[in-house]
């Protein structure tokens, strides 16, 4: 049997601006700036006026941010 974490991370779905903002905790315009500078996952064009992001890619991005934070914290202690 797989764990809940394994189950939820094995699923991928497209999230809209509102959910991406909620997950990351930044504004719509800040997500756009991060994306344009290559610091956030690229959007998926769903229609002529609709975009979304891969939930899995956002989760990976957040994990990378946490890992960077943890390395920086360790370096400060030394």
Residue pairs with C-beta under 8 A, 6 or more apart in sequence:
2 10
9 56
9 59
11 55
11 56
12 54
12 55
12 56
13 54
13 55
14 44
14 46
14 52
14 53
14 54
14 55
15 23
15 52
15 53
15 54
15 55
15 58
16 50
16 51
16 52
17 28
17 31
17 51
20 31
20 52
20 53
20 58
21 27
21 28
21 31
23 55
23 58
23 62
24 31
24 58
24 62
26 34
31 40
34 40
35 41
35 42
35 43
40 61
41 53
41 54
41 57
41 58
41 60
41 61
42 53
43 51
43 52
43 53
44 51
44 52
44 53
44 54
45 51
46 52
